[in-house]
Amino acid sequence: MILLEKIKFNKSNNVFSYWYSCVKTKGAWSIITRFAKYARRYLFISRMIKYAALIIAFIETSATLVIAASVLIIAIPLILTGFVLTLIISSVKYKRTDPVISKELEEAQKIIFIEAPKGYNRKKSAYLNRMAECFNNEGYKVIVVSRSYRCDRILCAKRTESGIWVVMLNYYFVIKRKFLENKEDKITYIY
């Protein structure tokens, strides 16, 4: 039995290595790894390549290729446009948010990062909000790290009325790289 551990967001250097670590800890990854070992051990790969070549030859001569190609031709520009728009919007938000959060982190004596559960909603998560408010009242600079893309429709960070920051996972890595380089002694993580 393989025991899978939860990946902590502060152990990764960027969002892509975090995602890669998350994929590697899933049960499907261990099944794929075991299957690859089995295939190498019994030289099954040559048969798989032969069957894959037959399947590719069938697809190339069929209408499926035409449909798949047209879908890709339409989807790739749409996806790239979405990525570019997200990059531009988040860059504009970073420029607005960076000076504010930089100043607050410089003034903070104690910083605490709280990992929000997937699907975190600031208005409905009473326990996490109360915990963050308690730490905020004790003098911590509280930053809630959300892995959800539907968190109050923010792309980088949002400051609540009580002074608690809610940041997206990708912006956490920006904060870590830009503002918290030599401040590990001031930082606490709660998972």
N, C-alpha and C positions, 0 to 999 in steps of 0.2 A: 504494500500500500504506500503510495507516494503522498506525503503530507505537503500541502501547498501553503506557503506563507503569504501574507498580505504585503504588497510592496508599499514601502513608505516613500512619500513624495520627496522628502528632503535628502534621500540617498542618491538621487539622480541629478545629473548636471543640467539637463534640459528636458523638455517635454517629450522629445523623440526617444531618448534613452529611458524615460519613465514608461512610455507606451511599450517599448521593446521588452522591458522587465516585466510588465503586466502580462504580455503575451506569453513570455517564457514560463510564467508561473501557473498558467492555466493547465487543466487536465488534458486538453486536446494536444498541447505541445508535447507532453510526456508520451502520449499515444503515438504521435508522429515520430518522435525520437525512437521509440521502441520499434516501430514499423521499419524505420530506416536501418536500424541495426539488423533486423531480421532480413531485410532485402539484401544488404551487403553480405551477410553471412552465407546466404544460399544462392547468390548470384542471380537473383530474381530480376535485377535491373535490366538485363538484356531483353528479357521477355516483355517487360513493361515498356521499354523503348520501342519494340516491334509493334505492340498493340497501340501505343500512342501514335506512331507513324501512320498506322491504318486509320485511326480515328481522325487524324489531321487531314489525311488524303480525302476522307469522306466529307469532312467539313468544307474543305477547299472547293470541292466540286458541287456543293449543294447551295441551296438558297439561304441556308442558315448563315453562311459567310456574308452574304449581301446584307442581310438584316443586322447581323452583329456589327459589321463595318459601318453601316449607316447610323446605328445607335451610338457607336464610339465617336463617329465624326460629329454628331450633334452634342453628345454628353461632354466630351473633353473640353471644348471651349466654354461651355457653361460652368463646369467645375473650376476651370482656371479663372474665369471671371469672378466667381464667388470667392476664391482664395485671394485674388488681387484686391477685391473690394474689402474683404475682411482685414487684409494687411494694411490698407490705406486708412480705414476707419480706426483700427486699433493703434496705428502709429500716431494719428491725430490725438486720440485719447491718451496715449502714453505721454505725449508732449504736455498735455494739460495736467495729467495726474502725477507725473514724475516729480516735479518740484515740491508739490504738497506732501506727498508721502515721504520724500527724501528728508524734508525738514522735520516731519514728525518722528521719523526713525532716528534722526540725529539727536533729537531732544529726549528720546525715550531712554529710561534707565533699564527697563526690562521689556522684552518683546516676546509675545507668545503667539505661535501659529497653531490654529485649531483646524484639523481636517474635517470638513463637512462631509456627511454621507452623500453618496450619489443621489441626485434628485433633490438636493437641498433647496428648500424654499424658505427665505428669511422670514416670511410672514407666518409660516405654519410650524416652524421648528422651535417650539417653546423651550425645550430643554437646552438645546445648544445656544439659543439666544440668552437664556438666563445665565448659563455658565460664562458666556463671553462678557455679559454685563458685570458679573461678579468679579472677574479678573480685571476688567476695565476700572471698576471702583477701587480695586486694590492697588492701582497704579501701573498696571501692565499696559503696554500698547498692544491691543488685540487685533490680529489679522486672521480672518476665517478664510481658509483656502477651499474653494469649491471646485469639484471636478465636473460639475454639471454644466452643460452649455445653455441651459434654460434658466439660469440663476438671475432673476430680475432683469433679464435682457441686457446684461452688461458684457462688454468685451474685454475689459481689463480690471478695473477696480471701481468700487463705490463706497463712499463713506456714509455710515448711518448717522442719525441725529445724535446718538450717544457717543460717537467718536470711534466706533468699531468699523474696521475696514473689511469688506467682503471682496476678495480678489479671485480671479479665475486662475486655474492651475498654470496656464502659460505665463501669466503676469507674475506669479510667484517666482518663477525662474528668472524673470527680468529683475525683480526686487533682489533676489539672492545674489545675482551676478553684479548688479550696479551698486547696491547700497549696503549689503551685509557681508562684504568681503572679509573683514577682520573683526567681526562682532559676534562670533560664535558663543562667547561667554555670556552674552546678554540674552541669548535666544533659548526659548523652551518650545518643544513641540508636543502637541496632544493629538493622539490618533483616535 
